[in-house]
């Protein structure tokens, strides 16, 4: 599978969220693991951009924790 349209819900800091909206302590996600990014379609070549953007957010969130 190259990518999925589902995935994990994350907060602004890249922290993975539970169903009730609360963060799971110490768990961060980035790239194509993050849900909702490609919901309407998959633009070619965007996987690396998603990894860079969400990787930076998750890295900053993890460093601040």
N, C-alpha and C positions, 0 to 999 in steps of 0.2 A: 504494500500500500504506500503510495507516494505521499499522501496527505489525507486528512479527514476533515469533514465539515463540523464535526463535534469537537469535543475537547474539554479541558478544564476551565472553569471560570476563575479569573484572577482579579485582584484589586489593582489599584493604581500603582502599587509598589511591586507587582508581580507575584504577590503572595496568593496561594491557592485558597479559594473560598469554599466553605461548606454549603450545603443546601439552604441553611438558614441565613447565609450571608456573612457569617463570622469567618475569620481567617484561621487556617490550620497553622499553628506555630511551627516555624522552621521549614515550611514547605513552599518552594517557589517554582514557577514554571515559565518557560519562554518558547519561542519558535512555534512550530506547528502543533505543539501540545496545547496551545492556548485556543480555546473555543471561540467561535463567533467571528473570527477574523475573515475567513473566506466563505461566509455563509451564502452569499449570492453568486459565487463562482470563484475560480482560481486563476488569477492573472499570471501568466507565465513569468518565471523568474522572480516571483515575489517571496519565495520561501526564505532566501537569504536575508532579505530586508526584514521580514517578520522576526527571524532569529536575532538580528542585530538590535532591533527596536525593543523587543520584549526581553532580550538578554540583558540589555543595559538596565532596564527597569527592574528586573528581578535581581540583578547583581547589586544595584543600589539598595534595594529593599532588604536583601540578605545582609549586606554590610551594616545597615542601620539597626538590624535586629539584635 
